[in-house]
Amino acid sequence: MRTFRPLAISTIAACLVLAAQSAIAATVVALGASNTYGKGVGRGEAYPAQLQQILRAKGHNVTVVNAGINGNTTEQMLARFDSAVPKGTSVVILQPGGNDRRKGKSDTNANIAAIESRAAARGIRVVMMSNGMLHGLPHQADGQHLTPEGYRLLAQAIASQVEGALGR
């Protein structure tokens, strides 16, 4: 019978730990309104689906959940945070949109702060996606929502921030 040397055993153990860690999937939740949902395009063309493809192509074992709802305000996002963000989520991408302004809501900053606080209490990192990120990207005829190419460019623009929040 052959015996293993301590170095060989340590090496095997280290490889098993690394393999187990890379097998653990991270969950990213994209929380927002119509430009998160992908109004006017197919589900696979919205930025969360395209972001998932980008991150996986870079070797990340990640699932990006699209929790965008057309017309949502930050108050509504806050109200549904616990149901939209499952246990074990690593990162939330928060895209508040312009619905608060359009619907006459004035508590946007307080709602965003409350969402960030709720996420922090659960150990979830928040990546803010400002409306400024949408400027200069290809839009649909309505001038508010992006084309599939616009969502692809948006996903590429936010990917490095999400990677950083994932800690990789």
Secondary structure, DSSP 8 states (H G I E B T S, - for coil): -----HHHHHHHHHHHHHHHHHHS-EEEEEEESHHHHTTTS-GGGSHHHHHHHHHHHTT--EEEEEEE-TT--HHHHHHTHHHHS-TTEEEEEEE--SHHHHTT---HHHHHHHHHHHHHHTT-EEEE--GGGGTTS-B-TTSSSB-HHHHHHHHHHHHHHHHHHHT-
